[in-house]
Amino acid sequence: MSKPTQTLSLRLAELLSQIYPDLSADILSTQVLDAFFPEDTPRRKRARTPGNNLWSENDAVLITYGNSLVDGTHKPLDLLNDFLLEYLKGVVNGVHILPFFPFTSDDGFAVTDYRAVNPMLGDWPDINRIADEFLLMSDLVLNHVSSQGAWFNAYRQGHEPYDRFFFEASPEDDVSEVVRPRTTPLLQEVETSAGPRHVWCTFSHDQIDLDFRNPEVLLEFLRIMRLHINNGVRIIRLDAVAFIWKVIGTKSIHMPETHAIVRLMRLLCDFAQEPVILLTETNVPNAENLSYFGNRNEAHAVYNFTLPPLVLHAMMSGSAEYLNRWQVGMPPAQLGCAYLNFTASHDGIGMRPAEGVLPEEEKAKVIDTVRDLGGLVSMRALPGGGESPYELNITFFEAMGGTFKGRDDYHIARFLCSQTIVMSLEGIPAFYIHSMLATPNDHEQVERRGMNRAINRHNWEYPTLKEELANPDSVHAQVLGALSDRLRLRSGQSAFHPNATQFTLQLDPRIFGVWRQSLDRDQSIFALHNVSDETVFISPGAINLIEGADWTDLLSGERIRSDGTEIPLAPYQCRWITNRGQSRDRRLLRAGFWRHR
């Protein structure tokens, strides 16, 4: 055994001893290597050194279901491929296809077979074609599986190894402190060959939680990860990872063993020949979410879950006060780590990440306004009883249809401003397909399916969509065109590297602004966003534009004077003011106008 392999084995054994202290770490280490690096699978001799070279300012991700586009004739994955190549080539370079496996509920998150592509969407060659052109993200739904899948059926029949794959508990157990995002009963009684058993269901009774105390469960998911990597996946999204380890009598969230499992997966990815990014999905308060960076040894990237509710509040209130206050306190991502910034996804706008950030009265205003704009509110059960708003269900485009004052004529401008904030911040920007397409709320689907989240999961008839996008007067064409232009422009700016320096500007509360500086200090960008329906004037001195430098607004093409002439921002206007090539940006830090992050 070579020295690098010994190093990997030793590091694996150390992690495995933390997860499974009563089992042989050496034996488990060999099993882990066989699972993730089966015979003839190449691997690096040394782990990748943590660095910021797995991503760049060129990166932007589209989030979509495999069947967001349909026509009744062609495979949906073929239509998605056509859409990506025709409309988004050069706009985004990554695509997150939400669970594309056979499933029974929750739009893919109750998986029956992790090794197959849902035949209603296509097959692996269709996934491979997309992976050939775009950085592909897939979901590793590792907390639970479908109650109707082969694994759970084998469990009920007592077949090895699945007879120990699922987490059992007793109705007499103390589960009062368990944190979960649903209001349904946690335990479900099922009949098995050994008699009635109660299984743990964090999300729904069709989604049965796995028992990672059994190392065979971990090994099986490592084999699945390898299969997905071999099929072109380069970003692995660890769905609901915070819940995977349970201990009776505790909150059963963010357990030490959970973090150790993420570290183990990160270690394996760092030794993989392929560049693989690990992304954790933890829709929880900010400090808990950031813990999944570990010490640069857990997730490469985490979702910036606090951003959506704060951007929503800023655009609805006309004030960036809370968004600005939060951003000032956000730490820069560690070396080798990055934020994934977004405002909308297939789920609703999570309200838990706003806990301790937005006052209750401000959250209530947001909730009332969302309802006025046709949105819905989903609840979660509180430990010890009661309920609390968990997420807001509405398309983000529709959420920008008005403010606390009601509807107005700034719908598109306000929406574009909200998405430009996502493009400007430190991190990798991600955009849900229904944001890119300005899709309205789908109330018909909510009524038909009896699920609040269906409001933001419309299935576009592809021929109809193409007609809309061919019409320059349609809102769909206007929004996709404007977002595409800004993303193309953004990709050429080194100051927008996901790890470029960022300082939060202290300006008029109606303006959310950040200063970005490229890693080589060759470019600065002042990104200014008017979140109000009023014209706001900013003095060049307020952002300390260096006199004599050639400042330009990338978005409008205007030359920006630094001689004291005020800079106007119309309602919801954004400006990217840059002086590419200047090397005097250190002087900006001495002015005292910003606080670091």
LORO-655201 format. One record per atom (N, C-alpha, C): residue in one letter; x, y, z. Coordinates in steps of 0.1 Angstrom, whole numbers, plus 5000, padded with zeros to 4 digits. Example, Ala and Ser with C-alpha at 12.3 -4.5 7.8 and 13.67 -1.06 7.14 Angstrom:
BEGIN
A513249435078;A512349555078;A513249675078;S512849785071;S513749895071;S512950005079;
This chain:
BEGIN
M500949885000;M500050005000;M500950125000;S500650224991;S501450344990;S501250435001;K502150525003;K502050625014;K500750705013;P500450765001;P499250845000;P497950765004;T497950635000;T496750555003;T496750535018;Q497850505024;Q497950495039;Q497350615046;T497750735040;T497250855046;T495750865046;L495250835034;L493750835032;L493150735042;S493650615043;S493150515051;S493150555066;L494250615070;L494350665084;L493350775087;R493150865078;R492250975080;R490750915080;L490550815072;L489150755072;L488950685085;A489950615089;A489850535102;A489550625114;E490150745114;E489950835125;E488550885125;L487950915113;L486550965112;L485650845116;L485950735111;L485050615113;L484950575128;S486050605135;S486150575149;S485250665157;Q485050785151;Q484150885157;Q482650845155;I482450795143;I481050765139;I480650625145;Y481550535144;Y481150395149;Y482250345159;P482250405171;P483350375180;P483350225185;D482350155183;D482250015187;D482649915176;L482949965165;L483349875154;L484749895149;S485349805142;S486749815137;S486849925127;A487550035130;A487750135120;A488550095108;D489550005111;D490349955100;D489549875089;I488649795094;I487849715085;I486849805078;L486249895085;L485349995079;L486050075068;S487250115071;S488050205062;S488250135049;T488550005049;T488749925037;T487349915029;Q486249895037;Q484949885030;Q484550025024;V484950135030;V484650265025;V485350285012;L486650255012;L487450265000;L486950174988;D486550054992;D485949964981;D484650024976;A483850094985;A482550144980;A482750264971;F483650354975;F483750484967;F484750474956;F485750384958;F486750364948;F486850214944;P485750164937;P485750024934;P486949994924;E487149874921;E488249824913;E488249904899;D489449954895;D489750024883;D489250164884;T488850214895;T488450354896;T489650434901;P490150534892;P491350604896;P491050704907;R492150734915;R492050834925;R493350914926;R493251024932;R494351114934;R495351054944;K496651074942;K497551024952;K497551114964;R497251234963;R497151334974;R495851404973;A495351434985;A494051514985;A494251654979;R493251704973;R493251844969;R493551934980;T494452034978;T494652134989;T493552234988;P492952265000;P491852355000;P492252484993;G491452524984;G491652644976;G490352694969;N490452814963;N489252864957;N489252844942;N489852734938;N489952714923;N488952614918;L487952574926;L486952484921;L485752564914;W485852694915;W484752784910;W485352914906;S484652994898;S485153124894;S483953214891;E484253334887;E483153434884;E482253384872;N482753284865;N481953234854;N480853144858;D480853104871;D479853004875;D478553064879;A477453004874;A476053034878;A475252914875;V474352884884;V473552754884;V472052784881;L471552694873;L470052694871;L469552574879;I468452604887;I467752494894;I466452464887;T466252334885;T465052294877;T464652154880;Y463452124878;Y462951984878;Y463251924864;G463351794863;G463551734850;G462451744841;N461251774846;N460051794838;N459351934839;S460252034842;S459652164842;S459252204828;L459752144818;L459352164804;L458752034798;V457552044793;V456951924787;V456251954774;D456051854766;D455251874754;D454351754750;G454351654758;G453551534756;G454051444745;T455251474739;T455751394729;T457251354732;H458051454735;H459451424737;H459751404752;K460851334754;K461351314768;K461651454774;P461151474786;P461351604793;P462851644794;L463751544796;L465151574797;L465651614784;D465151574773;D465551624760;D465051764758;L463851794763;L463451934762;L464252024770;L464651974782;L465452064791;L466852084784;N467351984778;N468652004771;N468552104760;D467452094753;D467252194742;D467152334747;F466352344758;F466152484764;F467552534769;L468352454776;L469652494781;L470552544770;L470552464759;L471452494748;L470952614740;E469652634738;E469152744730;E469052874738;Y468752874751;Y468552994758;Y469553024769;L470252924774;L471052954786;L472552924784;K472952874772;K474352854769;K475152984770;G476152994778;G476853124780;G476253214791;V475053174796;V474353244807;V474653184820;V474353054821;V474752974833;V475652854828;N476452804836;N477252694832;N477052574841;G476052584850;G475752474859;G474252454859;V473852324861;V472352294862;V472152194873;H471252234882;H470852134893;H469552074888;I469551954884;I468351884881;I467851814894;L466751864899;L466151804911;L465951654910;P465651584920;P465751434920;P465151374907;F465951314899;F465451264886;F465351104887;F465151054899;F465050914901;F463550874902;P463250744901;P461950694903;P461550734918;F460250774920;F459850814933;F458350794935;T457850814947;T456450804949;T455750924954;S456451024960;S455851144965;S456951254966;D456451374971;D457351494973;D458151524961;D457551514949;D458151554937;D459651504936;G459851384939;G461151324937;G461951294950;F461551344961;F462351334974;F461851214982;A461051124976;A460750994982;A461150894972;V462450864972;V463150784961;V462850634963;T462650574951;T462450424952;T463750354946;D464550424938;D465650364932;D466750474928;Y467850474936;Y468850574934;Y469750544922;R469550434916;R470450394905;R469850404892;A468650454891;A467850454879;A467350604876;V467250634864;V466550764860;V465050734859;N464250824864;N462850814862;N462450794847;P461950684843;P461650664829;P460650774823;M459850834832;M459050944827;M459751064822;L461051074826;L461951184823;L462851154811;G463451024812;G464450984802;G465250874808;D466550874805;D467450774810;D468850834812;W469750754816;W471150804819;W471750874807;P471650824795;P472250894784;P471751034782;D470451064786;D469951194786;D470551284796;I470851224808;I471551294819;I472951324814;N473551224808;N474951234804;N475151354794;R474151364785;R474251474775;R474251614781;I473451624791;I473451754798;I474751774806;A475251664812;A476551674819;A477751704810;D477651674798;D478651704788;D478851854786;E477751924787;E477752064784;E477652154796;F477152104807;F476952194819;F477452114832;L477952194841;L478252134854;L477052084861;L476951954863;L475651894868;L475651874883;M474551914889;M474351894903;M473151794904;S473351694913;S472251594916;S472051594931;D470951534935;D470551524949;D470951384954;L471551384966;L471751264973;L470751274985;V469551204983;V468551214993;V468851105003;L469651145013;L470151035022;L469551025035;N468551115039;N467851095052;N466750995051;H466150975040;H464950885039;H464750835025;V463950725024;V463550665012;V462050645011;S461550615000;S460150584998;S459650465006;S458450475012;S457850365019;S457450255009;Q457450284996;Q457050184987;Q458250134978;G459450174982;G460650124975;G461149994979;A462049934972;A462549804974;A463249794988;W463949894992;W464649885005;W463649865016;F462549955017;F461649945028;F460749815027;N460449775015;N459749645014;N460549525019;A461849535016;A462749425021;A462849435037;Y462849555042;Y462849575057;Y461649505063;R460449535057;R459249485063;R459249325062;Q459949275052;Q459949125051;Q461149065059;G461949145065;G463049095073;G464249045065;H464349095053;H465449055044;H466749135047;E467849065049;E469149135051;E469649195038;P470349305038;P470749385050;P469749485054;Y468649495047;Y467649605048;Y466849595061;D466949475068;D466149465081;D466749555091;R467949615089;R468549705099;R468749845092;F468049875082;F468349995074;F467450115079;F466450095088;F465550205091;F465450225106;F465250355109;F465350395123;F464050365130;E464050285140;E462950245148;E462950315162;A461750345167;A461550405180;A460350345186;S460150385199;S458950335206;S458050455209;P456750445209;P455850555212;P456050605226;E456750525235;E457050565248;E458350645249;D459050655238;D460350725238;D460050875239;D460950955245;D460851095246;D461351165233;V460451205225;V460851275212;V460251415212;S460051465224;S459451605225;S460351715220;E461651685220;E462651795217;E463051785202;V462551685195;V462951665181;V462651785172;V463551835165;V463351945156;V463151895142;R462051935136;R461651885123;R460751995116;P460651985103;P459952085095;P458552055092;R457951955098;R456551915095;R455751905107;T454451895105;T453451885116;T452851755118;T453151655109;T452651525109;T453251445121;P452651335126;P453251255136;P454651205132;L455551205142;L456951165139;L457051015136;L456350935144;L456450795143;L455250735136;Q455550635128;Q454550565120;Q454550415123;E453450355127;E453450205130;E453350135116;V454150035114;V454149955102;V454149805106;E453649715098;E453749575100;E454949515094;T455649435101;T456849365096;T456749215099;S457649145093;S457649005095;S457948965110;A458549065117;A458749045132;A457749105140;G456649155134;G455549215142;G455549365139;P454649435146;P454449585144;P455749655149;R456149755141;R457349835145;R456949985142;H457550075150;H457350215148;H458550275141;V458450335129;V459550385122;V459550545122;W460650605121;W460850745122;W460550815109;C459750915109;C459450985096;C459551135098;T460751195096;T461051335098;T460151415089;F459851375077;F459151455067;F457751405065;S457551295060;S456151245058;S456151095060;H454951035060;H454850885063;H455150805050;D455450875039;D455950805027;D457450815026;Q458050885036;Q459450905036;Q460050855049;I460550735048;I460950665060;I462450685063;D462850735075;D464150765078;D465050645079;L466250665073;L467250555074;L468050565087;D468750455090;D469450445103;D470950435100;F471650555101;F473050555098;F473850495109;R473250455120;R474050385130;R474450245124;N473850205114;N474250085107;N475250125095;P476450095096;P477450135086;P477050095072;E476249985070;E475849945057;E475150055050;V474350135057;V473650245051;V474650345045;L475650385053;L476650475048;L477350415035;L477750295036;L478450225025;L477550225012;E476350205014;E475450205002;E475350344996;F475350445004;F475250574998;F476550614992;L477650564997;L478950594990;L479050524976;R478450414975;R478350344962;R477450424952;I476450484958;I475550564949;I476250694945;M476950754954;M477750874951;M478650844939;R479350724940;R480350694929;R479550674916;L478450604916;L477650584904;L477250724898;H476850814906;H476450944901;H477651024895;I478751014902;I479951084897;I480351024883;N480250894882;N480650824870;N479750864858;N478550914862;N477550964852;N477551114850;G478651174854;G478851314851;G478551414862;V477951364873;V477651464884;V478951524890;R478951654891;R480151714897;R479751804910;I478551824913;I478151884925;I477051784932;I477351744944;I476551654951;I475851724962;R474551734961;R473751814971;R473251714982;L473651734994;L473251645005;L471951695011;D470851635006;D469551675010;D469251645024;A468751745031;A468251725045;A469251655054;V470551685051;V471651605058;V471651635073;A471151745078;A471151775092;A470451675101;F469451595095;F468651515103;F469051365103;I470251335096;I470451185094;I470851105106;W471351175117;W471751095129;W470751125140;K470151025146;K469151045156;K469650985169;V469251055180;V469451005194;V468251035202;I467650925207;I466350945215;I466651045226;G465751135229;G465851225240;G466551355236;T467051375223;T467751495219;T466951555208;K467451675203;K466851735191;K467051665179;S467951575178;S468251485167;S468451575154;I469251675155;I469651755144;I471051805146;H471851815136;H473251855137;H474051775147;M473851645147;M474551565157;M476051555153;P476951535163;P478451525159;P478651415149;E477951305149;E478151205139;E477751245125;T476751335125;T476351395112;T477551465106;H478151555113;H479251635108;H480451545105;A480651435112;A481751345109;A481451275096;I480251245093;I479851175080;I480151275069;V479751405070;V480051495060;V481551515058;R482351515069;R483751525067;R484351405060;L483751285062;L484151165055;L483851175040;M482751225037;M482351235023;M483251345016;R483551455023;R484451555018;R485851495015;L486351415025;L487651355023;L487751275011;L486651185009;L486651104997;L486551184984;C485751294984;C485751384972;C487051444969;D487751484980;D489051554978;D490151454972;F489951324974;F490851224968;F490251174954;A489051214950;A488551174938;A489351234926;Q489451154915;Q490151204903;Q489351324897;E487951304898;E487151414893;E486951524903;P486851654898;P486551764907;P485151754912;V484851724924;V483551704930;V483351804941;I482251874940;I481851974951;I480751914959;L480951924972;L479951884982;L479152004987;L477851994985;L476952104989;L475952054999;T475852125011;T474952075021;T473652165021;E472452095022;E471152165022;E470652155037;T470752265044;T470352275058;T469552405060;N468252395058;N467452515059;N467152545074;V468152605081;V468052625095;V468652765098;P468552815110;P469152945114;P470652955109;N471053075107;N472353095100;N473553035107;A473753045120;A474852985126;A474952835125;E473752775126;E473752625124;E474152595109;N473652665100;N473952645086;N475452655083;L476052765089;L477452785086;L478352675092;S477852605102;S478652505109;S479052395099;Y478352385088;Y478652275078;Y479852305069;F480452425071;F481752445065;F482852365073;G482552345086;G483552275094;G484752365095;N485852305096;N487152375096;N487752355082;R487052395072;R487452375058;R487552235054;N486752145062;N486852005059;N485551935058;E484452015057;E483151955055;E482651995041;A481552075040;A480952105027;A481852205020;H482052195007;H482652294999;H481752414999;A480452394999;A479552504997;A478252475006;V477652585010;V476452585018;V475452685011;Y474152645012;Y473152745008;Y473152865017;N472952985011;N472853105019;N471353125022;F470853045031;F469453035034;F468853165040;T469653245046;T469053365052;T468853475042;L469453465030;L469353565020;L467953575015;P467253475011;P465953485005;P464953565013;P464653535026;P463753615034;P464153755036;L465453785037;L465953925039;L465854005026;V466153945015;V465854015002;V464454045000;L463553945003;L462153965002;L461654075011;H462154085023;H461754195032;H462254325027;A463454335022;A464054455018;A463254515006;M462854424996;M462154474985;M460654514988;M460154444998;M458754475002;M458654595011;S459654615019;S459654735028;S460254855023;G461054845012;G461754955007;G462955005015;S463354915024;S464554945033;S465454825034;A466754845032;A467754735033;A468354725047;E467654785057;E468254795070;E468554655076;Y467654565075;Y467954435081;Y468854345072;L468654355059;L469554295050;L471054345052;N471154475053;N472454535055;N473054495068;R472254495079;R472754465092;R473254315093;W472454225086;W472854085086;W474154065078;Q474254135066;Q475354115057;Q476654165064;V476554265072;V477754315079;V478354205088;G477454125094;G477954025103;G478253895097;M478053875084;M478353755077;M479853735075;P480453625079;P481853605077;P482153565062;P483253605057;P483653555044;P483853405045;A483453335034;A483653195033;A485153155035;Q485453055042;Q486753015044;Q487452965031;L488752965031;L489452915020;L488952775015;G488652765003;G488152634998;G486652615000;C485952725004;C484552715007;C483852824999;A482552814997;A481752914990;A480252914995;Y479653024994;Y478153034996;Y477453004982;L476352944983;L475452934971;L474353034974;N474253144966;N473253244968;N472053224960;F470853254965;F469653234957;F468553304965;T467453324958;T466253374964;T465053274963;A465153184953;A464053094951;A464552964947;S463752854951;S464152724947;S462752644946;H462852514945;H461652434943;H460852434956;D461452464967;D460752474980;D460252624982;G459652654993;G459252784996;G460352875001;I460052995005;I461053085010;I461053055025;G462152995030;G462252945044;G462253065054;M461453055064;M461453155074;M462253125087;R462652995089;R463552965100;R464853045099;P465453055088;P466753125087;P466653275091;A465453325091;A465253465095;A465053485110;E465053375118;E464953375132;E466153455138;G465753555147;G466853635153;G467453735144;V466953745132;V467453845122;V466353945119;L465153895116;L463953985113;L463053985126;P462754105131;P461754105142;P460454045138;E459753995148;E458453925146;E457454015138;E457454145142;E456454235135;E456754255120;E458154245117;E458554255103;E458154135095;K458454015102;K458053885095;K456553885093;A455753935102;A454253935101;A453854015089;K454554125086;K454254215075;K454554145062;V455654065062;V456053995050;V455053885047;I454653815057;I453653705056;I452353765051;D451853875056;D450553935052;D450653975037;T451854035033;T451954085020;T452053965010;V452753855014;V452753735005;V451353685003;R450553675013;R449153635012;R448353725003;D448653855004;D447953954995;D448253934981;L449453884978;L449953864965;L449653724959;G448853644967;G448353514962;G449153404967;G450153424977;G450953324982;G450353254994;L450953144998;L450553055009;L451553045020;V451252995031;V452152985042;V452052845048;S453252775049;S453352635054;S453852645068;M453452555077;M453752565091;M454652445095;R455352455106;R456152345112;R455752325126;A455952205131;A455652175145;A456752225154;L456352285165;L457352325175;L457652215185;P458852205190;P459152105201;P458252145213;G457552045218;G456752065230;G455252105226;G455052125213;G453652155208;G453552295202;G452552315194;G452352445187;G452952445173;E452652545166;E453152565152;E453752695150;S454552705139;S455252835135;S455352835120;P455252955114;P455552955099;P456852905096;Y456852805087;Y458152745082;Y458652795069;E457652815060;E458052875047;E456952945040;L457253035031;L456253105023;L456253045009;N455053005004;N454952944991;N454353044981;I455253084972;I454853174962;I456053184952;T455853204939;T456953224930;T457553354934;F458953364933;F459553484937;F459153604928;F458953574915;F458453684906;F457153734911;E456253654915;E454953704920;E455153784933;A456053734941;A456353804954;A456853944952;M457353974940;M457854104938;M456754194931;G455554144931;G454454224925;G453954344933;G454354354945;G453954464954;G454854484966;T454454574974;T455254604987;T454254604998;F454754645010;F453854665021;F452754765018;K452954845009;K451954955005;K450954894995;G451154784989;G450254724979;G450954704966;R450154674956;R450654654942;R451054784936;D451954784926;D452354904919;D452854864905;D453454964899;D453854944885;D455354904884;Y455954864895;Y457454834894;Y457754684895;H456754604891;H456954464893;H458254404887;I458454434874;I459654374868;I460954434873;A460954574875;A462154634880;A462554594894;R461454574902;R461754524916;R462354384915;F461754294907;F462254164906;F463654154901;L463954234891;L465354234885;L466354284896;C465954384904;C466854434914;C467054314924;S466054244928;S466254134938;S467254024933;Q467153994920;Q468053894914;Q469453954912;T469554084910;T470954144908;T471654144921;I470954154932;I471654144945;I472254004946;V471553904942;V472153764942;V473453754934;M473453824923;M474553824914;M475753894920;S475553994928;S476554084933;S477354034945;L476653944953;L477253904966;L478353794964;E479253794974;E480253684975;E479553554975;G479953464966;G479353334964;G478953304950;I478453184948;I477953134935;I476453164934;P476053234924;P474653264922;P473853144916;A472653124921;A471753014916;A470353064914;F469753024903;F468453074899;F467452964896;Y466352964902;Y465252874899;Y464752904885;I464352794878;I463952814864;I462652904863;H461852894874;H460552974873;H460853124877;S462053154883;S462453294884;S462953344871;M463753264864;M464353304851;M463253324841;L462053254843;L461053264833;L459853344838;A459953414849;A458853494855;A457553414855;T457553294860;T456453214860;T455453264871;P454153264868;P453153314878;P452853194888;N452153234899;N451653124908;N450753024901;D450952904904;D450152794898;D449152744909;H448052824911;H447052784920;H446252664916;E446152644903;E445452524898;E446152394903;Q447452394902;Q448252274906;Q448152254921;V448152364929;V447952354944;V446652284947;E445552324940;E444252264943;E444252124939;R444852094927;R444751954922;R445651864930;R446751904935;R447651824942;R447551834957;G446851934962;G446751944977;G448051974984;M448952044977;M450252074983;M450652214980;N450952294991;N451352434990;N452452454980;R453452374981;R454652394973;R454452384958;A453352324954;A453052314940;A452852444933;I452552544941;I452352684936;I453552734928;N454752674931;N456052724925;N456652604917;R455852514912;R456352394905;R455652374892;H455352484885;H454652474872;H455352394862;N454552324854;N455152254842;N454752324830;W455752394824;W455552464812;W455352374800;E454352404792;E454252344778;E455252414770;Y456252334766;Y457452394759;Y457052474747;P456152424738;P455852504726;P455252644730;T454452644741;T453852764746;T454952864751;L455852804758;L456952884764;L457852944753;K458152864742;K458952914731;K458253034724;E456853024723;E456153134717;E456253254726;E456153234739;E456253354748;E457653414747;L458753334746;L460053384746;L460453444732;A459653414722;A459853474709;A459153604708;N458353644718;N457553764718;N458253864727;P458953964721;P459754054730;P458854134740;D457554144737;D456754214747;D456254134758;S456454004758;S456053914769;S456853934781;V456253924793;V457053944805;V458153834807;H457853714802;H458753604802;H460053634794;A459853684782;A460953724774;A461753834780;Q461053934785;Q461754054791;Q462654014803;V462053924812;V462853884824;V463953794820;L463753694812;L464853604808;L465953684801;G465553774792;G466553854785;G467353944794;A466754014803;A467454104812;A468354024822;L467853914827;L468753834836;L469853774828;S469653724816;S470753664808;S471753774805;D471353894802;D472354004799;D473254024811;R472554034823;R473354064835;R474353954838;L473853834837;L474753714840;L475853704830;R475653734817;R476753734808;R477753844812;L477253954815;L478154064819;L478954034832;R478253974841;R478853934854;R480053844852;S479853744843;S480853644842;S482253694837;G482253814832;G483553874828;G484253954838;Q483653964850;Q484254054861;Q484953974872;S486253984873;S486953914883;S486653954897;A486054074898;A485654114912;A484454044917;F483753964908;F482653884912;F483053734914;H484353704915;H484753574918;H484053534932;P483553414933;P482853374945;P483553414958;N484853414958;N485653444970;N486353584970;A485953664960;A486553804960;A486153874972;T487053964976;T486854044988;T485454124988;Q484854124999;Q483554195000;Q483454275013;F483054405011;F482754495022;F481354545020;T480654565031;T479254615031;T479354765032;L478654835023;L478654975023;L477555035033;Q477955135040;Q477055205049;Q476455325042;L475255315037;L474655415028;L473255445033;D472555525025;D471055545027;D470455405029;P469555395038;P468855265041;P468055215029;R467755295019;R467155245007;R468055184997;I469355185000;I470355134991;I471055014998;F471054904992;F471954794996;F473154794987;G474354804993;G475554814985;G476654734991;V477454674982;V478654604986;V479854654977;W481054644982;W482254674974;W482954534973;R483254504960;R483954374957;R485254414951;Q486254334955;Q487554344949;Q488154214945;S488654204933;S489154074927;S490354024936;L490553894935;L491553834943;L492953884940;D493153934927;D494453994923;D494454144925;R493354194930;R493254344933;R493254424920;D492954364909;D493054434896;D491654504893;Q490654464900;Q489354524897;Q488554544910;S487854664910;S486854684921;S485554704915;I484454664922;I483154694917;I482354744929;F481654864928;F480754904938;F479354864933;A478754764939;A477454714935;A476354784944;L475554864938;L474554944945;L473154904940;H472254884949;H470854834946;H469854924954;N469054994946;N467955074952;N466754984955;V466454954967;V465354864970;V464054934972;S464055064969;S462855144971;S462155194958;D460955244960;D460255304948;D460555454947;E461655504953;E462055644952;E463355654946;T463655774939;T464955794934;T465855844945;V467055784946;V467955804957;V469255854950;F469855964956;F471156014951;F472255984961;I473355924955;I474555894963;I475655974959;S476356034969;S477556114966;S478756024964;P479556054954;P480755974951;P481655964964;G481556064972;G482356064985;G481755954994;A480455924993;A479855835003;A480455695000;I480855664988;I481555534985;I482955554982;N483455684984;N484855714983;N485455674969;L484755714958;L485355694945;L486655774944;I487655714940;I488955774939;I488955874927;E489256004930;E489256104919;E490356074909;G490056094897;G490956074886;G490855934880;A490255844887;A490055714881;A488955714871;D488955624862;D487955614852;D486855514856;W485755564862;W484655484868;W483555474858;T483055344856;T481955314847;T480955234853;D479655254850;D478555164855;D478455064844;L478754934847;L478654834838;L477254804833;L476254824841;L474954794838;L474254894828;S474655024829;S474055124821;S475055174810;G476355144812;G477355194803;G477755344806;E477155404816;E477455544819;E478855564825;R479455674822;R480655714829;R480255784842;I480855734853;I480555794866;I481555894870;R481156014873;R482156114877;R482456104892;S483656134895;S484156124909;S484456264915;D483856364908;D484156504912;D483156564921;G482256484927;G481256534936;G479856534931;T479756514918;T478456504912;T477656384917;E476456404922;E475756294928;E475356184918;I475356064923;I474955944914;I473555914917;P472655924907;P471255894909;P470955744907;L470055694915;L469555554913;L468055564913;A467455534902;A466055544900;A465355424908;P464055434910;P463455324918;P463955184913;Y464455104922;Y464854964919;Y466054954909;Q466655064906;Q467855064897;Q469055004905;C469854924897;C471154874902;C472254934894;R473454944900;R474654994894;R475854904898;W476654874888;W477854804890;W478954904886;I479454984895;I480455084892;I481855024894;T482655034883;T483954964883;T485055054878;N486255024882;N487455094877;N488554984874;R488154894866;R489054774862;R490454834859;G491454764865;G492754794862;G493454884872;Q492654944881;Q493155034891;Q493754944902;S494854994908;S495454914919;S495554994932;R494755104933;R494855184945;R493655154955;D493055034954;D491855004962;D492154994977;R493454984980;R493754974995;R493355105002;R493355214995;R493055345001;R491555345005;L490755264999;L489355255002;L489155205017;L490055115020;L489855045033;L490155145045;R490955245042;R491355345052;R490255445055;A489255455046;A488355565047;A487255545058;G487055415062;G486155395073;G484755395069;F484455375057;F483055385052;F482355245053;W483255135054;W482655005054;W483154925067;R482354835070;R482754735080;R482854595073;H483854525076;H484054395069;H482954305071;R482254275061;R481154165060;R480254175072;
